[in-house]
Amino acid sequence: MFYHDAGEPLCFAFLMIEGLSMLSLASATEPLRAANRLLGRDAFRWDLCSIDGQPVMPSSGIPFPAIPVDQAIERNHALFICGGARVDPQDERPYLAALRRAAHRGRAIGALSTASYLLAKAGLLDGYRCTIHWENRAAFEEDFPHLPITGTLYEIDRNRLTCSGGTASMDLMLHIIADLHGRDLANGVANQFHHARMRDAGENQQGGRAEQIGTLPGTMQMAIRLMQANIETPLQIERLAALTGVSERQMERNFRSFLGMTPARCYLSLRVERAREMLLYTEQPIIDIAVATGFASTSHFSKWVKEFYGIRPSEMREQARAARARSRRIA
């Protein structure tokens, strides 16, 4: 890993995007501060930066001072880009250029939360394992089908570091602290924040209904995993029952007993949930999203989106665009 040869202090730059998640950023920087305090020396250093050195407004509305990104690239070992609200395509260019400059200078490149999208767009994740926040994963896979995207909390693959955001940023930094200074120090840092345990890189994100699925009988878990893996071309319920080794009637009973719905309704909800993620986080045409989630027509697609979320797909997309526009005006 890049940090084994970096020496002390190990220096990070955090490139902030307007509307970034303050929790993701704080979860990355606070373990470094606590490690320095417990070690009694500055083993870690970090800078907050922006494209032009101007303050950046996170989603919380509290502005953060910053230094110019090129100054930060020059004096740090790694550049992390900090995501939150999605960056509109017309605003991406300076971030992509900064990431490429940092990579060209031999810096390690990382992303917190949704910012993995910008690393991929810059071509800096080709050939690397990566992760992203669970809510953005479906859209990410549609846009970058060639990348080995995982559902883990974080991924460290050589000099590329990606993280699903939130408190997973802390687990990523605790991993680095443990690698460099031992697990006892990392556990001590975790205890400072009442972080019950260091979660390993391979642990799945507990987003959506993942935690609930883990408590279901094995045949139901298998059925739901098959549903999730076959969104574009849905399997017949009869086929699902055969693949999981139960009768169709038994599958019906299990789903009604544990989830209060039929297998068909569960499958439909997964497809509509995937569609929602794509409507919010991609600009793909609505007809393409309908096809990608197994609907034969846009009218059928629109009917079920409205059934689950109360609005039509076009309205959902417009609301998301309006929210991003408001975020830019506030910033």
PyMOL commands that set and color helices and strands:
alter all, ss='L'
color gray80, all
select helices_A, chain A and resi 2-5+22-39+69-75+89-91+93-104+113-121+134-143+168-181+183-192+210-213+218-229+237-244+248-259+263-281+286-292+298-309+313-330
alter helices_A, ss='H'
color red, helices_A
select strands_A, chain A and resi 10-16+44-50+67-68+78-82+108-112+130-131+149-150+154-157+160-163
alter strands_A, ss='S'
color yellow, strands_A
deselect
rebuild
show_as cartoon
